[in-house]
Amino acid sequence: MDQTDIATPDEVLATFTELMRGEKSAERLKAAEQLAKYHSLFSPKEDAADPTEAATAVEAAVASILAAHHA
């Protein structure tokens, strides 16, 4: 296999775009998803809980368990 057998990044994007605009819904969805990933349109989900609050709650629980254990 030589380099001409491998699709360039532009060719891949063009193919996804063509599929996204096509007739088959499953192909359209997958192509749109791949293009969205390429363009960084998906953002990571944020944790609902504040990490500081979670850490404080864990520390309080551990302190409570240790206090009960030593009593």
Buried (B, 14 or more C-beta within 10 A) or exposed (E): EEEEEEEEEEEBBEEBBEBBEEEEEEBBEBBBBBBEEEEEEEEEEEEEEEEEEEEEEEEEEEEEEEEEEEE
